[in-house]
Amino acid sequence: MFFGLFIILAGALSLLENFGIIQGDVKWGVPLAIICIGLNYVYTSIKSNKNK
């Protein structure tokens, strides 16, 4: 689920860079991936606690 969110956000940020809305030298890939992986861990933990 969050890998799809990462792909969507990365595509949107790349598109904004290409149109010049945000600066092209911004390093957003790694922080965005870390956020999505962290959200995946939190979501999985909450989901597994609801099933108990």
Secondary structure, DSSP 8 states (H G I E B T S, - for coil): -HHHHHHHHHHHHHHHHHHTSS-TT---HHHHHHHHHHHHHHHHHHHHHHT-
